[in-house]
C-alpha cells in the first residue's frame, strides 16, 4: 500500500518541532549573554558621548549551533512599527559566498531594506551609518562570515569592516566557522575593538562541569519528545553513546533524536531506546550484512511458512554492527568510535545534509552597484 504524504505530516511535525526547537542550555546562554552585553553598549551614553561600538566573533563548526543563536537573538529583537517608522534593533546580514567588498555592501544595504547605489567608499560608510541611526539599529550580525575568507579581497573587506565599525555606532557580530579571526588580524585597530570571542565547541565529557551541562541539554531535549514513557536520554551510559554517535555536535544530537522520534511515532513505540537509536545510526551509515550476500546462481532457502513480503521486510532491516554502532557496542569501544568519527567526519552524517528549514547562504547580486571603480 502506498501512503500519501498527509499520513506522515503529524509525525514529521513532531520531529520538526524537536529538530528546529531552540533549547536553552548553558552554551547557548553564554552566547546570548555576550550578545546582550554587546548590544547594551549602543544604548548607553553620557550627554552627547556614546560608548565606542565593539565587535564580537562567534565561531564554531557546522552543527555547533551558530544559526540557532542567530535565529534566537533575532526573534528576541523583532522589528517594530512606531509613529516615526520601523525600528530594527537587530539586523542580520547574510554574507555572500566568495564575497567581495561590493557584494558585502550590497548585502548590508538589502538587510537594512535599501538598495546600494554607486558611490564612493566614504559615502557608502556614511550612508550605512545614517540608515543605522534612522532605523534604531543596535546590532548588526554578519552570518556566514567565513565566506569572506573564500574571496580574493580579504584585506579590502577587513578594512571596510573596520571603518564601518568605527562609524556606525552599533555593535557588529561576526558569525562563522573557526578561522574567521584572520579577518581581524589584518588590522591591529580592528582587533582591539573586539570583545572576547564566543567559541561553540562540543561539550567535553571528560570535564565535570561540561558533562553536567551536556546532561542538562539531553534532559531538556527529552522534555520535548512527548512520548508516553521516559527515554532516559540523560542517563550517563545513554548520553555517552549519543555523544559518540554525534561527535558531541549539538546540531547532530538533535537530528538523531528528531529522526528517532519520527520513527517512534510511526511505529507506536512508547519511548526512544538504544535499539531504536542503533537503527537510526545504521540507516545513516550502513555496514555490509554478510548474510544478505548471495551468489547469482545460488537459490534462497525459502521457508514456505513465511510470506515473501515478510522475508523482504526482514532482509531490509538495517544491519546492526556491534563493533561500529555506538548504541549497541561494548562500552570499551565507544571512545574508539568517537575518535574515528571525528577523524573522518566525511564518512558519517553531515549536518548540512540533515538540516531542514534552515536558511541557505546568500550569494548576493551578480553586479552590485557599489563603490566607484
Residue pairs with C-beta under 8 A, 6 or more apart in sequence:
8 266
10 265
11 262
11 265
11 266
12 262
14 226
14 261
14 262
14 265
15 258
15 259
15 261
15 262
15 265
16 258
16 356
16 357
17 224
18 221
18 224
18 225
18 254
18 257
18 258
18 261
19 254
19 255
19 258
19 356
19 357
20 356
20 357
21 224
21 254
22 28
22 68
22 71
22 72
22 75
23 217
23 220
23 221
23 224
23 254
24 220
25 213
25 216
25 217
25 220
25 250
26 213
26 216
26 217
27 65
27 200
27 203
27 213
27 250
28 65
28 68
28 69
28 72
30 198
31 58
31 69
31 198
31 200
32 69
32 72
32 73
34 56
34 58
34 195
34 196
34 198
35 56
35 69
35 73
35 139
35 173
37 195
38 54
38 56
38 139
38 171
38 173
38 195
39 77
39 89
39 90
39 138
39 139
39 171
41 51
41 52
41 53
41 54
41 171
42 50
42 51
42 53
42 138
42 139
42 169
42 170
42 171
43 138
44 50
44 51
45 51
50 169
52 193
53 165
53 166
53 168
53 169
53 170
53 171
53 172
53 193
54 165
54 171
54 172
54 193
54 194
54 195
55 165
55 171
55 172
55 173
55 174
55 184
55 190
55 193
55 194
55 195
56 171
56 172
56 173
56 174
56 194
56 195
56 197
56 198
57 145
57 173
57 174
57 175
57 176
57 180
57 181
57 184
57 194
57 197
57 198
58 66
58 69
58 173
58 174
58 175
58 176
58 197
58 198
58 200
59 66
59 175
59 176
59 177
59 178
59 179
59 180
59 181
59 197
59 198
59 199
59 200
60 66
60 177
60 178
60 199
60 200
60 201
61 177
61 178
61 200
61 201
61 249
62 177
62 249
62 251
62 350
62 351
62 352
63 249
63 250
63 251
63 252
63 351
64 200
64 201
64 202
64 249
64 250
64 251
65 200
65 250
65 251
66 143
66 175
66 176
66 200
67 143
67 358
67 359
68 251
69 175
69 200
70 92
70 141
70 143
70 175
73 90
73 139
73 141
74 90
74 92
74 141
77 89
77 90
77 138
77 139
79 86
79 87
79 88
79 89
80 86
80 87
81 87
85 134
85 135
86 113
86 135
87 135
87 136
88 112
88 113
88 135
88 136
88 137
89 136
89 137
89 138
89 139
90 137
90 138
90 139
90 140
90 141
91 111
91 112
91 135
91 137
91 139
91 140
91 141
92 111
92 141
92 143
93 104
93 107
93 108
93 111
93 140
93 141
93 142
93 143
94 107
94 111
94 143
94 144
94 359
94 361
94 362
95 104
95 107
95 142
95 143
95 144
95 145
95 147
95 148
95 176
95 361
95 362
96 103
96 104
96 106
96 107
96 147
96 361
96 362
96 363
96 364
97 144
97 147
97 150
97 361
97 362
97 363
97 364
98 147
98 150
98 151
98 152
99 107
99 147
99 148
99 150
99 151
99 153
99 157
99 364
100 151
100 152
100 153
100 156
100 157
101 153
101 156
101 157
101 160
101 370
101 371
102 368
102 370
102 371
103 364
103 365
103 368
104 148
104 157
104 160
104 364
105 116
105 124
105 128
105 160
105 368
105 370
105 371
106 116
106 364
106 365
106 368
106 369
106 370
107 362
107 364
108 116
108 128
108 140
109 115
109 116
109 128
109 131
109 370
110 116
111 140
112 128
112 131
112 132
112 135
112 137
113 135
114 131
116 124
116 368
116 369
116 370
117 369
117 370
118 369
118 370
118 371
118 372
119 127
119 370
119 371
119 372
120 371
120 372
121 160
121 163
121 371
124 370
124 371
125 160
125 163
125 164
125 167
125 168
126 167
128 164
128 167
128 168
129 164
129 167
129 168
129 169
131 137
132 140
132 168
132 169
132 170
133 169
137 168
137 170
138 170
138 171
139 170
139 171
139 172
139 173
140 168
140 170
140 171
140 172
140 173
141 172
141 173
141 175
142 172
142 173
142 174
142 175
143 175
143 176
144 175
144 176
144 361
144 362
145 174
145 175
145 176
145 180
145 183
146 176
146 177
146 179
146 180
147 176
147 361
148 154
148 157
148 158
148 180
148 183
149 179
149 180
149 182
149 183
151 157
154 182
154 183
154 186
155 186
157 183
158 183
158 184
158 186
158 187
158 190
159 186
159 187
161 172
161 183
161 190
162 187
162 189
162 190
162 193
164 172
165 172
165 190
165 193
166 193
174 180
174 183
178 199
181 197
183 190
184 190
184 191
184 194
185 191
202 243
202 247
202 248
202 249
202 250
203 210
203 211
203 213
203 214
203 217
203 243
203 248
204 210
204 211
204 248
205 211
205 214
205 239
205 240
205 243
205 248
214 239
214 243
214 248
215 234
215 236
215 239
216 234
217 250
217 253
218 233
218 234
218 238
218 239
218 242
218 253
219 233
219 234
221 233
221 253
221 254
221 257
222 230
222 231
222 232
222 233
222 234
225 231
225 257
225 261
225 272
227 261
227 264
227 265
227 269
227 270
227 271
227 272
228 270
228 271
229 270
229 271
230 271
231 238
231 271
231 272
231 273
232 238
232 271
233 239
233 242
233 257
233 272
237 331
238 274
240 331
240 334
241 274
241 277
241 326
241 327
241 334
242 253
242 256
242 257
242 277
243 253
243 338
244 326
244 334
244 335
244 337
244 338
244 341
245 252
245 256
245 277
245 281
245 326
245 327
245 337
245 341
246 252
246 253
246 255
246 256
246 349
247 338
247 341
247 342
247 345
247 348
248 338
249 351
251 351
251 355
252 349
252 351
252 354
255 349
255 351
255 354
255 355
256 277
256 280
256 281
257 272
259 280
260 272
260 276
260 277
260 280
261 272
263 269
263 276
263 279
263 280
264 270
264 271
264 272
264 276
269 276
274 327
274 328
275 327
275 328
277 327
278 320
278 325
278 327
278 328
279 317
279 318
279 320
281 325
281 326
281 327
282 318
282 319
282 320
282 321
282 325
283 318
284 348
284 349
285 347
285 348
285 349
286 318
286 319
287 319
287 321
287 324
288 319
289 319
292 315
292 319
294 300
302 308
302 311
303 311
320 328
322 328
322 329
322 330
323 329
323 333
324 337
326 334
326 337
326 338
329 337
341 347
341 348
